Amino acid sequence: MEIINKNIDSGTPFDWGKTSLDYALFRDIYPKEFYQKIVDRHLCLTGQSVLDLGTGTGVLPGNMYSYGAKWTAADISDNQIEQARILSKGMDIHYYAVSTENLCFPDNSFDVITACQCFWYFNHEIVMPKLFQMLKRGGSILVLYMAWLPFEDKIAGASEDLVLKYNPCWSGAGERIHQIDIPACYIENFESVYHEEFTLSVPFTRESWNGRMKACRGIGASLAPKEISMWEQEHRMLLERIAPDEFYILHHGAITELKKCKD
């Protein structure tokens, strides 16, 4: 499904469904430390019912399934959900191809609602009341984020510059360590009880880093096939020059927990 948001990429259309195959292959990159941050908050564990928003190919529920929570997951893209079901075959995860704005679950359905790498895409004036109603008393929204650091990591910076060469409107560039921005509409019904920002070194090969970059919004989700092919050819040549066969990319991670503070 094509998305147009004037606040993202200057309104350039993008569709995660266009890059679902690469997304499935190359976007499952969160290291163990990332998931441990969730466990340390005593969230997404046995006895809890969890809804994952913007699940993509189901990376979060698939990797946390062994911790025992009962998972439901939704994404706006049919293709993403199709890949999520393939990747989590044998797991009892309920997937729905629906936008977060159009979700409709009964009141008090979930102990935890997660939003990993997607929170800024939502229309929060519509979404916030829905999340409030779907959460049980004392339930939590857990907002998660991870991004490479182009100014600290030369390989990431060079790859990012190449994305901007082909897609100058891409607004995903120039990341620095920062706290997750929570829209003001959440203040009345939720209390921010925790936030943390941290760095992570994520391992890649030339092939997997090329795939990770190709599956980003600025390339695979928005460019035409010919442009993607041209970018990929140039990116592979770039990595041959500047990157060893195996390497680490410096990322920053961030986590914010919002707790439902009234009924």
Secondary structure, 3 states (H helix, E strand, C coil): CCECCCCCHHHCCECHHHHHHHHHHHCCCCCHHHHHHHHHCCCCECCCEEEEECCCCCHHHHHHHHHECEEEEEECCHHHHHHHHHHCCCCCCEEEECCHHHCCCCCCCEEEEEEECCHHHCCHHHHHHHHHHHEEEEEEEEEEEEEECCCCCHHHHHHHHHHHHHCCCCCCCCCCCCCCCCCHHHCCCEEEEEEEEEEEEEEEEHHHHHHHHHCCCCCCCCCCHHHHHHHHHHHHHHHHHHCCCEEEEEEEEEEEEEEECCC
